[in-house]
Structure formats: structure tokens, C-alpha cells
Amino acid sequence: MKIVKIPETDDTPGVMLDKDKDILFITGRSLPEDVNAFFSPILEWLDEYSKEPLEKTNFDFKFFYFNTASSKAILDILLKLENMYQNGYDIMVRWHYPDDDEDMKEAGEEYADIVDIPFQHISYKME
């Protein structure tokens, strides 16, 4: 299975989707000019991954900021993970947020309420 690796920029998050190394994460700021174009490879990769997922899948989100358009794309990712979970696969979403960022913490809690997937909320200190 191909690896999706997108370097982080000022406006787009860093992405690493590598099934062989069991690394699935998105991190940084997300306000891409064309949200659909940016998130399309991620959603396509998840479609392929869902055919033969790992025994246990941990998907890490570590956003510092995302815009409204990105929030819909994040939900699309979560819905694909939820579909795998409902099909009996072991899925865990790990939502990382800065310990002083109430908005990002609440965003993770709201997503956890929308989808039926185990969520782990992880606070960390900003450097």
C-alpha cells in the first residue's frame, strides 16, 4: 500500500499515512486554499486502507488550528474510521490538543460526540 506523506506548511498540516509502520497522523494548521484537493489523497488512502486495516488502528490528530472547511474534511476522515469501527475493527482516535487551548479541546470533544469511535483526548504543553 502506498504511503501518503505531505510536509507541513504554514497553511496545511503535515500528514503521514504509512500502514507498514503503523503511523497515521495529521498535525499542524489546516487552512488550505483548496480543501478538497488537499484532503482527497487522505480520504482515498483511507478507502484503500479500510479494505485490509491493521489489527489495531490508532489515528492521531494534532491540530493547532483548522478552519471551517477543514472541519468538514476532518469529519469525513472520522466517518471513514467510524465505518471501519462499525465493521468490527479496533479503531482509536487520539486527539492531541495544547493544554491551554480550550477551543481545540472542545473541538475534539464535539467530534467524539458525533462519531461512534473510541476517542482518547491527550493534552500537551506547547513548546
C-alpha positions as CSV (number, residue, x, y, z in Angstrom):
1,M,0.0,0.0,0.0
2,K,1.3,3.4,-0.9
3,I,2.4,5.9,1.7
4,V,0.9,9.4,1.9
5,K,3.4,11.9,3.2
6,I,2.6,15.6,3.0
7,P,5.0,18.0,4.5
8,E,3.6,20.6,6.9
9,T,3.4,24.2,5.7
10,D,2.1,27.4,7.2
11,D,-1.3,26.7,5.8
12,T,-1.5,22.9,5.6
13,P,-1.0,20.2,8.1
14,G,1.7,17.6,7.9
15,V,0.3,14.1,7.1
16,M,1.8,10.7,7.4
17,L,-0.2,7.6,6.5
18,D,2.1,4.5,6.5
19,K,0.3,1.2,7.1
20,D,3.6,-0.8,7.3
21,K,5.0,1.4,10.1
22,D,1.6,1.8,11.8
23,I,1.8,5.6,11.6
24,L,-1.3,7.5,10.8
25,F,-1.3,11.2,11.8
26,I,-2.2,14.7,10.8
27,T,-0.6,17.6,12.6
28,G,-0.3,21.4,12.3
29,R,-2.5,24.2,11.0
30,S,-5.2,23.4,8.4
31,L,-6.4,26.2,6.2
32,P,-5.6,25.0,2.7
33,E,-6.7,27.1,-0.3
34,D,-8.5,24.0,-1.8
35,V,-9.6,21.8,1.0
36,N,-11.0,19.1,-1.3
37,A,-7.7,18.8,-3.3
38,F,-5.7,18.7,0.0
39,F,-7.8,16.1,1.8
40,S,-8.6,13.9,-1.3
41,P,-5.5,11.8,-1.1
42,I,-6.1,11.2,2.6
43,L,-9.7,10.1,2.1
44,E,-8.7,7.9,-0.9
45,W,-5.9,6.3,1.2
46,L,-8.5,5.5,3.9
47,D,-10.8,3.9,1.4
48,E,-8.0,1.6,0.3
49,Y,-6.8,1.0,3.9
50,S,-10.3,0.1,5.1
51,K,-10.2,-3.0,2.8
52,E,-7.5,-4.5,4.9
53,P,-6.8,-2.4,8.1
54,L,-4.3,-3.3,10.7
55,E,-5.5,-5.4,13.7
56,K,-5.5,-2.1,15.7
57,T,-5.6,1.3,14.2
58,N,-4.6,4.4,16.0
59,F,-5.2,7.7,14.2
60,D,-3.6,10.8,15.7
61,F,-4.9,14.3,15.1
62,K,-2.7,17.1,16.5
63,F,-4.1,20.4,15.2
64,F,-3.1,23.8,16.3
65,Y,-5.8,25.4,14.2
66,F,-8.2,24.5,11.5
67,N,-10.7,26.5,9.5
68,T,-14.4,25.7,8.9
69,A,-13.8,24.0,5.6
70,S,-11.1,21.8,7.2
71,S,-13.5,20.8,10.0
72,K,-15.8,19.1,7.4
73,A,-12.9,17.2,5.9
74,I,-11.8,16.1,9.4
75,L,-15.4,14.8,10.0
76,D,-15.2,12.9,6.6
77,I,-12.0,11.2,7.9
78,L,-13.7,10.4,11.2
79,L,-16.7,8.9,9.4
80,K,-14.5,6.6,7.4
81,L,-12.8,5.5,10.7
82,E,-16.3,5.0,12.2
83,N,-17.3,2.8,9.3
84,M,-14.3,0.6,10.0
85,Y,-15.1,0.5,13.7
86,Q,-18.7,-0.5,13.0
87,N,-17.4,-3.3,10.8
88,G,-15.7,-4.7,13.8
89,Y,-12.2,-3.3,13.5
90,D,-10.3,-1.9,16.5
91,I,-10.0,1.8,15.9
92,M,-8.8,4.5,18.3
93,V,-8.7,8.2,17.6
94,R,-6.2,10.1,19.6
95,W,-7.0,13.9,19.7
96,H,-4.0,15.9,20.8
97,Y,-4.5,19.5,21.9
98,P,-2.4,22.1,23.7
99,D,-3.2,22.1,27.4
100,D,-4.0,25.8,27.2
101,D,-6.3,25.7,24.1
102,E,-9.9,25.2,25.2
103,D,-11.2,25.6,21.7
104,M,-9.1,22.7,20.3
105,K,-10.0,20.5,23.3
106,E,-13.8,21.3,22.8
107,A,-13.4,20.5,19.0
108,G,-12.1,17.0,19.9
109,E,-15.0,16.5,22.4
110,E,-17.5,17.6,19.8
111,Y,-16.1,15.2,17.2
112,A,-16.2,12.4,19.8
113,D,-19.9,13.1,20.4
114,I,-20.7,13.0,16.6
115,V,-19.0,9.7,15.7
116,D,-19.1,6.3,17.4
117,I,-15.4,5.6,17.8
118,P,-13.3,5.4,20.9
119,F,-11.6,8.7,21.4
120,Q,-8.6,9.5,23.6
121,H,-8.1,13.2,24.4
122,I,-4.4,14.0,25.1
123,S,-3.3,17.4,26.3
124,Y,0.3,18.5,25.9
125,K,2.4,21.6,26.7
126,M,3.2,23.9,23.8
127,E,6.9,24.4,23.4
